[in-house]
Amino acid sequence: MAVTASMVKELREMTGAGMMDCKKALNETNGDMDAAIEFLRKNGQAKAEKKAGRIAAEGIVMAGVKEDKTAAIVEVNSETDFVAKNADFQAYVQAVVNQALATNAADMDAFMAEAWNEDASKTVKDVLTEKIAVIGENLNIRRFEKIEAEGCVVSYIHGGGRIGVLVEADTDVVNDEIKTCLKNVAMQVAAMSPKYVSRDEVEQDFLEHEKEILLAQAKKENPNKPDNIIEKMIIGRLNKEMKEICLLDQTYVQDSDLTVAKYVEKVAKENGANVTVKKFVRFETGEGLEKKNEDFAAEVAAQMGN
């Protein structure tokens, strides 16, 4: 059975083992997830405790910004929303943000292996393991991203940590008005979830794939229309899709007369600045993770019966 990236990711989230270890385990067990977990446990690369196999799909996203130039965003998962709202857990996530702000790690494996800023005798992974023991739930530092901007970077957290966004811009003026503008753009990203900053970022493969889908749809809906009309319809539909998935093309939610690009341009002009939105990062807690469907009352009753 072919081992896919999503299988490696799933196994890693279930066991806390390294990416290459997970890939090797899946290859050794022909893609059998349960056998791969057993393989990792036998090789001492996965936690033997039951906690490590439990789904951590709740949690929070948190971000930090230093001097408008350096920013980091992290997602740390817990098993329950109750723990996600716990002050001790939130203080721990803030410490993870501080770690991410200072890190030079390029990936999660390197991040987990580096010395913990608050106690260099421990690694980030050591402290996570300790926190799991104290809180009593499986926890997972799922992802982080760090931005070091030449112009300006801002953060926005929505819904108490449900969604977090960083927006980086090249700008020759950094003042409260520009930062507010970028914060509004970050709110747009949180609300509208674009895939790209602009059309320039859209891969040709993606465009060709979308054209194929739109062509099939258009021919099915309009079997008698000539090809030149169908072609115009596809271009129109593709443009409409680009306006949905490209941030700068989107209608600005706070003023429907403007696109996001026009809004940024307007604020830049008012402040005598040149502002270009360069990048955004959007994390949504638990996106893509399977969530447990539990009967909490039944669980409590079962525990009381023990």
Sequence and secondary structure as in RCSB ss.txt:
>XXXX:A:sequence
MAVTASMVKELREMTGAGMMDCKKALNETNGDMDAAIEFLRKNGQAKAEKKAGRIAAEGIVMAGVKEDKTAAIVE
VNSETDFVAKNADFQAYVQAVVNQALATNAADMDAFMAEAWNEDASKTVKDVLTEKIAVIGENLNIRRFEKIEAE
GCVVSYIHGGGRIGVLVEADTDVVNDEIKTCLKNVAMQVAAMSPKYVSRDEVEQDFLEHEKEILLAQAKKENPNK
PDNIIEKMIIGRLNKEMKEICLLDQTYVQDSDLTVAKYVEKVAKENGANVTVKKFVRFETGEGLEKKNEDFAAEV
AAQMGN
>XXXX:A:secstr
    HHHHHHHHHHH   HHHHHHHHHHTTT HHHHHHHHHHTT S  SGGGGS     EEEEEEETTTEEEEEE
EE S HHHHT HHHHHHHHHHHHHHHH   SSHHHHHHSEETTEEEEEHHHHHHHHHHHH S  EEEEEEEEE S
SEEEEEEETTTTEEEEEEEEES  SHHHHHHHHHHHHHHHHH  SBSSGGGS HHHHHHHHHHHHHHHHHH TTS
 HHHHHHHHHHHHHHHHHHHBGGGSB TT TTSBHHHHHHHHHHHTT  EEEEEEEEEETTTT       HHHHH
HHHHH 
